[in-house]
Amino acid sequence: MKDVLQGFKAFIEKEALFTVHDHLLLAVSGGIDSVALCEVCSRAGYSFSIAHCNFALRGEESERDERFVRSLGEKYNVQVLVKRFDTAGYAQQHKISIQVAARELRYAWFNEIVNAGHPEPVHRGASRIVTAHHADDNVETVLMNFFKGTGIAGIRGILPRKGKLVRPLLFASKAMLLEFAVQNDLSWVEDSSNLTDKYTRNYFRQHIIPEILKIYPEAETGIQENISRFRDAEVLYNQAIEQHKKKLIELKGAEVHIPVLKLKQSVPLKTIVYEIVKEYNFSSGQAGEIVDLLQSESGRYVVSSTHRILKNRSWLIITALEKLEENESSVIVINDEQTAVSFAAGILKFKKEDCSREVTDNKHANLSYVDADAIQYPLLLRKWKAGDYFYPLGMKKKKKLSRFFIDQKLSLAQKEKVWVLEMNKKIIWVVNHRIDDRFKVTPSATACIRIELIPTGT
């Protein structure tokens, strides 16, 4: 079997992971992988400290692991840093899985240490975070990512280096590390959670991959070879995407503008669209909706958790939602879970109610009731503009807002302060004035939405 120590040195040199002048922070759980990592780093002559996370998830077993890792510090005569986490509480607070919580907590702590934010200075100052991920981990990751549909960035697997995080054991299989540990009489602890099927990775490790190997005995080797090819393919892919971005993206202040005609001519269209918008937290599933915007009328938009893409004539315009809220002359996006929205004129409050005769009157300017079934989110709250029109309540013909304001005898100063609530280019309510007849509550309506303006200063 390939010599682990020699392979370790060769892989570090090939990937330019670190040098003998670097002080390393080794992430050590106490399992066989991280124990082997400590041993090869020591034998190769690297200076290192150990960082151990006690996630407090396995009772006495977690305490046992901590004691064992502290003993490794004594064995190698290196500093050991230990952090205890309320992992379950963190997961519940942030509504994430235990696995995701543990990953977020440990990497936040590791980065705190190497970025000099840790209260206890690490000996010589650690410049690299080193984990014990190996080739089998990489195979599992690629397979899971393939089934999740993460694209080329997922099927190229775990990178040997990402910023200050390095993984120098990716060349070695689990079997190689086990043989190395046995030959060198190393001790380690077993994590009982590795035996359960409730975690996706464990299920792949214990069930999916063994079944694949029955049919394709060399599957793991083949996947590892493909990982190398996919890494190269990703480089070429990213180079091509960057060329498309340079041709398509125009920055105008805090906004990103993309010419519709040029984008339509891009091939493959949906992939290029996704690669442009994913950094603004749009999902791959929304890429199709954004492509549809290219054929839509102006005013249509797609919203992510942080940004909005708006079709405006011959452009797609990407704007951060907080920028929209900061700019009174722009647009505030309202989602269905929101019950109140602050803006320059005051606060809009939304409440879904059962329909009754009383709520259909719309007698008060600052209070409106609309048919809940006619509403599709998200909504837009914005200043009115020239050319806007609506169907005033009780009328079957449309009227421009400019004419409506004349009829209402609004002064120029009053008109400048008018906002409208709209949906898909249709005005629902001229705020504090009148709703659109198309959204009124009819006798057949099953539910209505009560929208109230609390003016600024009240």
N, C-alpha and C positions, 0 to 999 in steps of 0.2 A: 504493500500500500504506500502511496505517496507520503513522503516525510512531511509532517505538519509544520514543523519549525522552518524548514527550507521553503515550503510553499508560502508560509506566512511572510517571510522576508521578501520573497519574490513578488508576491501580490502587493505588498506595501510599496515596493519600488515601481512596479508597473503602473499602479494607479496614483502614485505620488500622494499617498495618504498623510504621511508625517515623516519626520526625521528624528535622529537621535538627540537633537537639540530641543525637541518638544517634550513638554511634560503632559502626560495623558491622564484623563479622568475616565477610569474604567467603570462602566455600569455593571455591577455584579449582583446577581440574585442569589448565588450559591449553588445553582444548578451546574450540570456538567459543562455546558457551553461556556459560561462565564468563568468557571474554574480553569478550563483549558486556556481561555484568553489570558488570565492572570499568569499562568505558567509560561506561555510562549512569550509574553511581553517581558517577563523576568529573564528568561533564558536568552532573549535577543538583546538584552541590555537596555531596555527602555525604562525611563523614569516614569512612575505612575502613582496615582492615588486611587482609592476605591470609593465609589458612591453606591450606597445601598438604600433602596426604598422599602420601607415597611408599610404595606398598604392596609394592614390590620384587617384582613379578610378571612384568615384561616386560623384564628385563635392562637393556640400554643405553637402551631406549626410556623406561623409568621415570626413568633419570638425565637424559635429554634433557628430559623434561617438567619435572623439578625445576629445571633450569637456566633453562628458558624462563619459568617462573613467577617465579623470582628476578629475571629481567630485567623482568617486569611491575612488580615493586616499585620498580625503578629508574625505569621510565617514569613511574609515577604518584607517585613519591616517597612511598611508604608502606611500613610495616613488613611483612615477610614472615616468617611462622612456618612451619617445615617439620618434619614428624614422619615418621620412617622406621619401618615396621612389618614384623614377621615374620608376614605375613598367612597364608601357607601353614601355618606352625607353629601359629598360633592356631586356624585352622580344624580342623587335625588334632586338637589338644588338646581342643577343645570339640565335636568331631564335627559340624561344620556346614559348609555350602558356602562356597566362597571369597567369593561375593557377600555372603552374610550376615555372614561374618567382617569383610569390608571395611566394611560398613555399621556394624556394632557398634563397630569400632575408631575409625572417623572421628568418629562422633557422640559417643562417650565423650570423645574428645580435644577436640572443639569445646566440649562442655559444661564440660569442665575449664577451658578458657580463659575462657569468659564468666562462669563461677562463681568466678573469682579463685583457682582452684586451680593455675594454671600458674606455673612458676617464673620465667618471663620476662614481666613485666607488659606487657600490650598498651597501646599508646599511648592515653591518655584512658580506657581501660577499655571494652571492647566490651560492648554491651548487647543485641545481636541477632546470631544466626547467620544468614547469608544464603546461600541456595543458588540455583543457576541453573535449577531445574526450570521447564520451559515447557509450553505447551498440548499439544504432541505427547506429552510424557512423561505428562501427565495422561490423555490418551486411551488410551495403552498400559496404564497402571495400571488404569483402569476396566475395560477388556476382560479383562485377566488376572484381576482380582478377581472379575469376573462368572463366569468359567469355574471359578474356584476355589470359588465359592459363599460369599463372605465376607459376604454380606448388605448391608444399606443403607449401613453404614459403609464398605464397600469400593467400592460403585458411585458414591458421591459423590466419589470421587477424592481427589487430594492437596489438603489444606487450605492456603490462603495463609498461615495462621499457626497454629502449635502451640507454645504456651509462648514461648520465646525464639527459636524457629526460624521464619524467614519466607521466603517464596518470591515475590518481587515480579515475576517474569517469567511467571507462569502465564497471563497475558493474551495472550502472544505465541506465535506458531507458530515452528517451526524455520525455515521459509522466511523469515519476517520477520526473525529474528535473523541469518540468513545474508546477506540483502540489506543489513541495517544494517552488518554487518561489512565487506562488500565496498565499500559506499558510503563508509565511513570509513577504508578502507585498513588494517584491522586484521589482525594476524597471529595465527595460532593453531597448535596442534599436533594431529595426528590420533592417536587411540588405536586401534591395530591390532586390539585385542580387540573393538571395536565391529563388526567385519566378520564375526566368527565366529557360527555358529548355535547354539553349545553353551549360550548363555545364553538363558533364556526370553524376556526382553525383546527381545533382538536378533531372535529368531525371529518374534515378533509384528511388530516394526518392519519387517523385511525381507521377510516372506512373508504373514502373515495379513492385516495392514492393507492392503497393496497389492491383494490379491485382493478384499477387501471394497469398496475404492474403485472397482474395475472395475464393480461392480454398483450401488453407491451412491456416486457421486462426491462428494456433500456429507456423507458419513458423519461425517467428523471434526468438521465444524461442528455437525452434529446432536448428536453425543455431548457436545461442549463446552456446548451449550445445555442438554442433559439434566443435566449435572453441576451446573449452577446450580439446576435444579429439585430434584435429589436432595439438595443441601445444605439447601434449605428443608424438604424432606420429612423429612430426618433430624432437624431441629430439632423438628418436630411429633411425630415418632416418639418422640424422647427425652423430650419433655414427657409424653406418654401413659405411657411406661414408668415414669417417676418417680412418677406418680400411682398406678400399680399397686403399686410398691414400698412407697410410704407406707402403703397399705392392708394389705399382706401381711406386711411384715417387722417382726418384733419382736426387738430386741436384748436378750439376757439374758446379761450378762457378756461372755465372749469368744465366745459362741455366737449363731447366727442361727436364730430359730425362725419357721416359716411354717405357719399353720393349714391343714390339708389341705382342709377343707370350703370355705373361702374360695378357695383356689387352684383347686380343681376347677371353681368357678363362673366363673373368669377366662377371657376370650376375647380373642385366640386363645391357647389354653393353652400349647402347646409353645413358641411364640415368647416369651411372658412368662416361662416357666420358664427358657429359655436366657438371656434378658437379665438375670435375677436371678443365675444361677449362673456366668456366664462369667467374672466377676471373681475367682472362686475356682478358675480354671483347668479348668473342665469344658468339654468340647468340644461343638459343636453336635450331634454324633452321640450324645452321652450324654444330651441333653435328652429323648429318647424313653424311655431307661431310667429317668430321674427321674420322668417322667410315670407310668410303670408302677408306681413306688413308691406312688403315691396309692391304688392298688387292692390293694396287697400287705399282708401281715401285718406286725406290728411286728418290728423287728430286721433287716429287709432294708436294704441300703445300696448306695450308688454312691460310688466313690472316684476323685478326680482326683490329680494329682501332689502336691497340697498340702492337699487337704481331703477330708472325708467327709460325704455327706448320708445321714442315717439316718432311716428311718421309725419313729417312736415313738408308737404309738397315733394320736392325731389331729393329730400334728405332723410336719413335716420339720425336722430339726435339722442345721445346717451347722456343722462344727467343724474347725479347723485340725489337721492330723495331729500337729504338734509339741505342740499343747495336749493332745491325747489321750495322747501319750507322757509328758508332764510330770505328768499327773493319774493317779495309781495307780487311783483309783476309776472311771476312764473306760475307754476302749478303745484298744488298740494294733492298728493295721491291719498285716497281714503280706502282702506280695506274693510272687509265685512266684520272683522273682529274689533274694530275701533268703535268706541261709544262716545268719544269727544275729540274734537280737533280744534286747536288754537290757531288763530290767524289774525291779521291786522285789525279786522273789524270786531273781533270778539272770540267767542267759543261756539262752535256748532255741536249740539248734542244729538245723538241718534238713539232711538229706542224702538224696538219692534213691539207692536201691540196687536191685540185683537181688534177687529173692526167694529165700529158701532156708528149709529146715526150722527152722534155728536162730533166724531172726528173727521167727518167728510166736509165740514163747513169751511175750513180754512179762512176764518174771519180775521185772524190776527196776522199782521205783517211779519212778525218775528217767529211765527209758528206755522209749520206746514205738515200736512199728512199726505203721504204718497203710497200708492199700491206696492206692497212688498214684492209681489210676483212680477212686477214690471221692472224691478231694479236688478241690474247685474253689476257686480263689483269687478275691479276697483272703480271708484268715482273720482272725478277731478273737481277741485275747488280752485277757481282762478278769477282774476279780474276780467270784467267784460271787455270785449274789443269790437272795433268797427266790423260790421258784417254779421254779427251775432243775431240770431232770430230765435223765436220760440212761439208756441201756440198758447197764448194767455188763457188761463182757466176760464171756461165758458165760451171759448171761441173755437171755431173749426178751421180758421185760416191763420196762417203764420204771420207774425209781425216782427219787424226788425226792432231790436232793443232801442236803437236810437229814436225811432218813432214812438215806441212805448214810453220812453222817458219824457218826450215832448207832451204826450197825452197826460202823463202824471205830473207835469209841470215841475220837473226836477231842475234845480240849478246846475250850472257847470260843476261847481264844487261837489254837489251831491252825486252827480253822475260819475265823477272820478273815483268815488268810494264804493261803487257797486261791484259786488262779486256774484258769480254764478256757480251753481253746482251742476255738473254735467256728467253724462254717461254716453260713451261711444258717439261723441259729437252732438248729442241731443241734450239741450238744457232741461234739467229737471226743475230747477227753482232759481228764479232771480231773487237772490237772498234778500230777505226783509221786504220783498215786494209781492211777487206772485209766482205760483207754481205753473208748470206747463200742463195743459189740459190732458195730454197723453199719459200723464202719470197720476191723475187724480184717483181717489179711492171710489170705486163703483160699488153698487149694492152686492155684486157677485164676488167682491174681493174677500179673500179668507184672512188676510193679515195686512197690516199697514205699518209704515215706518214713520214715527214721529220725529221731526227734525226741528229743533228749536235753536234760535240764535240768542245767545246771551251777549249783548253788546259790550264792548270795551268800556270799563268804568262803572259797570252796574254790579 
